[in-house]
Structure formats: structure tokens, C-alpha cells
Amino acid sequence: MTPTAYALTTVPVLLFLSPLTGRAQELITDRPDFTESAVVVPAGSIQIEGGLTWVDDGGSQGTLSGPEILLRWGLSDRFELRIGLPDYVEPRRGPSGVGDASIGVKWQLGPTAGGWDVGWIGTLSLPTGDPGFTSDEVDPDVIFTVGRELSHGWSFGTQVSAGRQTAGDRHLSLVGGTLVLGRGLSERVGMFVELAVEDIEGAETSVLAHHGYSLLARPGLQFDVHFAVGLTDGAPDALLGAGLSWRR
């Protein structure tokens, strides 16, 4: 599928869903950091998050992917439905194509008496991608995430994850974890620093140092930029991304 054909199939979906969005409440997003928020979107509203990411694997290798669309639909005060549209993947060398879609739910368990937000996310990848960009399997992933506000405008979050990644006829287990500190620099600008670790069976452990900024342009519309550097041989050398999140 070409980028034009992919855009022609994706944009009508977003235009159809956009009139459903509502609820002028605080905009809490799952991007741009890797740590997922433990908070669901307001009941009855749809939040659209997306962006582009360039990953540098070293030497002449590199990949651009997007639009990273995640649709989050608030089913109740504690549950949301999550639909991940497939990304278009454009390597610097080699063929390009469309990856797999995903579907999942988030269950908000907090806040606890101690002020912690607690959440559980379950996701299934769907084998919808082009040959060479699909796992050809339904792969599960589970995330447990917690976070809370600290003093002086700081916040803290962490998560652990476990799942399966199919490669050909092999089913590989993967585990990961993150630690993130965020801080509001003003009423509209925020920043974060993060450490992300992922270990895939049969591969070297990936460790990334991640940093980024967000700008609340207006209620319900946030822009972000972020970048990361690899700290281990199993991680990409660097990544650079930008995106937006929208809830009207």
C-alpha cells in the first residue's frame, strides 16, 4: 500500500470519529513518553493521539513510521477502548509497507488512598499488515502502570509490561519497564525525562534514555516533540519524534 492510499483509508475514519469527541476536561495523554497513563479518557469521549517517529539504527539504517494513531474511547469512568491503527513504515533501505493494527482496553483502578493512579492495559495485535510487516499472528501484551503527582510541579510514573512477539514460526516473549519524571514548566508547557528497558527473547536488552516536551496549544489540543538515545547495543542509536493529541 502506498502512502497516498494509506492516507485515503485512514483520514475518513478520523473525520467520522471527530464529531463524537467532547468533554472539555483535563487532557491526559499516553504520548509522547513510553510510560502509559493510568487514567482513562472521560466517559463518552474519544481522544485521538498520533505522530511520526524516525529511528536511527546506525550506519545507513533508519526507519520513518507513522501516523501512530491511537483512538481512545471512554466507555465508562473506569474503562476505555483502545484502537491502534496500523503504521506506514518507510525504511531508508528496502521495501516499505503497512504494519499491524491493535485493539485493547484500559482499566483504571486508582486513585488509591495514597494518591496513586493505577491502571491495567491489555492489548492484542491484529495481523492486518503487509507481507514483511505483519506477524501473521494475534500477539498479546499486558501493561501495569502507576503514577502520582509530586511536589513543586513534578510527577512520577512507572510501568511493567509483558507480551509475545511472533517472528516467522517463533513466538518470542518480551518484558519491559519504564521510569519517568515529568514537570510542568508553565501552565501550557511540560517536559519529561525517562528510562525505558525492553528485553526480547533471543536479543540483546534495549535501554533508552528518553526526553521530550509537550505544548497545550488550547484546551483539548496538545503538540509534542521527543528524542531518545540508545544506551546498549540492543537499542537503536537514536530516535526523534513529534505528534499531537486531540480531544474536542
N, C-alpha and C positions, 0 to 999 in steps of 0.2 A: 504494500500500500504506500502510495506517495504521500509527502507531507500535505499536499493540497487535498487529496482525497480524504486523508485523516481529519483535517480541519473541517471539511464539509459534513462529516458524520458526527463530529464532537460538538461544534458550535450550536446546531439546532437543539441538542439535548440541554445545553446550558441556558439557551434562550427560553426553552419550555419551562425549566425549573425556576428561573429567576423571579417570575411573578409570585411564586409561593413563599419567597423569603419575607421575613418580617421581624418583629420584636426588637425594638431599639434597646437592647441590653448590652452589658459589657462584652466586648469582642475578645474571646479567649480562643486561641488557635493552637493547632498541633504542628505548626511550622513557624519559623524555619529551623529550630533545633531538632535533634533526633529524638529527644525525650517527649513522649506524648503527654498532653494534659490529662489530668484525672477528672476533668469536668466535662460534662456533655453540653451540647448546644441547647438553647431553650426549647421546650416542648412546642411542636408545631412549626418550627422554623427550619430553614435549610441554609447551611453555610457552605460556601464553595471556596476551596483553597487550591492554589496551583502555582507553578513556577517552572523554571528551566535550570538545569544543572550541567556544568562542564566538569568532567572528571579526567584528570591527567594521570595516566598510568605509567608515565616515564618514557623517555626516549621519544619515538614518533607516535606513541599510542595516546589516544584520547577519545572521549565519547561525550556527545551532547545529547541530552534526553529531556523530554517534556511532553505534554504540559503539566505532568504530575497532579492531575485533577483528583481531588478527594471531595466527594459530596457527603456532607454530614447532616442527617435528618433527625431532628429531635422527636422521638416517639413518645416520650414522657419526661417527667422531671429527673428520671434516673437512667433512661436508656436512649441511645441514638443508633440509627442505622448508618453504616459507612460503606460507600461505593467508590472504589478506586478505578477510574477509567485508565485504559492502557496507555503507556507512554510510547511515543515515537522515538526510536533510538538511532542516532546517526554517528557511527564510529568515524574517526579520521581516516582509517583504512578499512576496507572491507565493505560488505553489504549492510544496508540499513533495513529497519523493519519495525513492526509494532509488537510490543510486549504483551504480557498477560494482564487481565483485569483482576479485580478482587472485590470481595463482599465481606462485611463483618459487622460487629456490634460493639458498642462501648457501654459498660455498666458502671455507673458512678456509685461508689459505696460510701464515700465521705460526704461532708466533713466529719471527722471524729471529734470527740470531746476535747482532744488536744490541739485541734485546729488543722489537722492534716487532711488534705484532699486525697482520696484513694479511688483508684479505678482499675477495671479489668477490661482488656480488649481482646477479642477473638476474631481472627481473620482467616479466610480461605482464598487462596489464589485460584483463578479460573483459567483453564488452558485455551485462551482466546487468541493468542499471539501468532505471528507469522513463524514459519519454519526457521529454526535457528534462534528464535527469540522467545519461545514458549517452552515450558517444562513438560507439556503434554500430560500433566497430572494436576489434581486438586491438592495443593500443599497447604497444611495448617500452620498457623502462627498464633502464639498467645503472649500477651504482654501484661505485666502487673506494674502499675505506676503509682507513685505517691509524690506529693508536693505540698508546700506550705509557704505562706508569707513570713518573711523575717523582718527584723527592724531596719530602719533607715532606708526603706525602699527596696531592699533586697528580697529575693525569693529563691527557693531551693527546690529541685526536683530530681528524682531518680527513678529508674525502671530496670526491670529484668525481663528478658524475653527468651522464648524457646520455640523452635519450629522445625520444619522439614523443608529441604530444598532438593528437588529432583533434577538430576543431570543424566540424561540418557536413561539407562536402566538402573542407575544407582539412586538410592534415597539417602541423602546426607542430612544428619542432624546439625542444627545450629543453635547456639546460645549467644546471648549478648547482654550488655548492660551499659547504662549511662549515668553520669552525674552532671548536673547543670546548675549554675548560679546565674540568676538574672537580676537586672536592676533597672528601674525607671530613671532615665536621665532627665526627663521632663514629663509633662502631662501627656505628651504625644510620642516621645521617643524612648525606646527601650533597647537594652543590649543584653547579651548573654555570653558566657564562656562555658565550654562543655568538654567533657572527655567521654568518648564512645568506644566501646570494645565489642568486637564480634569474633566468634570462633566457629568456623565451619569445619565439619569433619573432613580430615584429609588435607586441610590447607593451613597455612600459617595464620596465626592470630592477627587480626586487624585492629590497630589502635589509632584513633584520630583525635587531634586537638581541634576544636571547632569554636568559631566565634562569629557573631553576627549582630545585626541591628534591625529594629522594626520602627516604622513610622505610621502612626494612626492619622491618615490624611483627613478623615472625617468619621463620624460615628458609623461603624459597620464596614469601613474600608481601611485595610492595613497593607502597606508595602513592606518588603523585607529584602535584605541582602545578607549573604553569609559566605564564609570560606573556611576551609579546613586544610590541615597538613597531616600527612601520614607520619606516625612515629615508629612504625615497624615495617619490615619488608612485606608483610602480608597486606598492608594498607595501600591505597592509591597514594601517589606522591602529593597530590593536592586536589581540591575541588573548589569550585566557585559557583554560587547560585544566586538567583533573585526570584521573587514571586510576589503574590498578593493573596489576600484573604478577604472575602466579601460576604456580608450579611446585611440585607436592606431592612 
